[in-house]
Amino acid sequence: MFGGKKMIQEVASVETIIGKNTEFKGTITSQGTVRVDGKLEGELISSGDVVVGETGVIQAQIKAKNLTVAGEVRGNVDIADRLDLLATAKLFGDIKIKILTIEEGAVFKGASEMKHPEAGLQVSQVAATKKD
């Protein structure tokens, strides 16, 4: 779950936090880990990881190395490596990813393009909403 040991370790290395009672409109560019527990509207670009907490709501385009979602994301995402949708996650938008995990209970609605790790091949498919 989101409060697990892995996530606690990630929190220690977070460089930027949008707190629970914070709203931000605009573009965030970061080279480190960004955690969103509040509201973000615009664009988020990180060469590191992005974590969306259970109270986080993002209406933005996201480009990052890895993305973990426990809250809500509305917008297209382009993730270099791994996208994890935890049980409380809601993602509405198209995704480009290498690795995708969706826990039972998560909601994903959009198209997915999976970057194949070998020979630069890509596989595309349309994904339906996943609910428990």
LINKAVEN-V484434 format. One record per residue. N is the residue number from 1. RES is the residue in three letters. OMEGA is omega in whole degrees, 0 to 359 (999 if undefined). Layout:
BEGIN
N & RES & OMEGA
N & RES & OMEGA
END
This chain:
BEGIN
1 & MET & 188
2 & PHE & 180
3 & GLY & 184
4 & GLY & 183
5 & LYS & 181
6 & LYS & 182
7 & MET & 178
8 & ILE & 178
9 & GLN & 179
10 & GLU & 181
11 & VAL & 180
12 & ALA & 181
13 & SER & 180
14 & VAL & 179
15 & GLU & 182
16 & THR & 179
17 & ILE & 169
18 & ILE & 187
19 & GLY & 185
20 & LYS & 183
21 & ASN & 183
22 & THR & 174
23 & GLU & 180
24 & PHE & 174
25 & LYS & 180
26 & GLY & 182
27 & THR & 174
28 & ILE & 175
29 & THR & 184
30 & SER & 174
31 & GLN & 181
32 & GLY & 181
33 & THR & 179
34 & VAL & 176
35 & ARG & 180
36 & VAL & 174
37 & ASP & 179
38 & GLY & 181
39 & LYS & 179
40 & LEU & 177
41 & GLU & 179
42 & GLY & 183
43 & GLU & 179
44 & LEU & 181
45 & ILE & 180
46 & SER & 174
47 & SER & 175
48 & GLY & 183
49 & ASP & 174
50 & VAL & 178
51 & VAL & 177
52 & VAL & 181
53 & GLY & 183
54 & GLU & 180
55 & THR & 182
56 & GLY & 177
57 & VAL & 181
58 & ILE & 172
59 & GLN & 188
60 & ALA & 169
61 & GLN & 181
62 & ILE & 173
63 & LYS & 184
64 & ALA & 176
65 & LYS & 178
66 & ASN & 178
67 & LEU & 174
68 & THR & 184
69 & VAL & 171
70 & ALA & 180
71 & GLY & 185
72 & GLU & 176
73 & VAL & 174
74 & ARG & 182
75 & GLY & 181
76 & ASN & 180
77 & VAL & 177
78 & ASP & 187
79 & ILE & 183
80 & ALA & 184
81 & ASP & 194
82 & ARG & 172
83 & LEU & 178
84 & ASP & 174
85 & LEU & 181
86 & LEU & 188
87 & ALA & 182
88 & THR & 186
89 & ALA & 171
90 & LYS & 179
91 & LEU & 179
92 & PHE & 181
93 & GLY & 180
94 & ASP & 182
95 & ILE & 170
96 & LYS & 186
97 & ILE & 173
98 & LYS & 182
99 & ILE & 180
100 & LEU & 171
101 & THR & 180
102 & ILE & 177
103 & GLU & 177
104 & GLU & 181
105 & GLY & 179
106 & ALA & 178
107 & VAL & 175
108 & PHE & 176
109 & LYS & 181
110 & GLY & 177
111 & ALA & 178
112 & SER & 174
113 & GLU & 183
114 & MET & 179
115 & LYS & 181
116 & HIS & 184
117 & PRO & 182
118 & GLU & 171
119 & ALA & 177
120 & GLY & 180
121 & LEU & 177
122 & GLN & 180
123 & VAL & 179
124 & SER & 175
125 & GLN & 176
126 & VAL & 183
127 & ALA & 177
128 & ALA & 178
129 & THR & 179
130 & LYS & 178
131 & LYS & 178
132 & ASP & 999
END
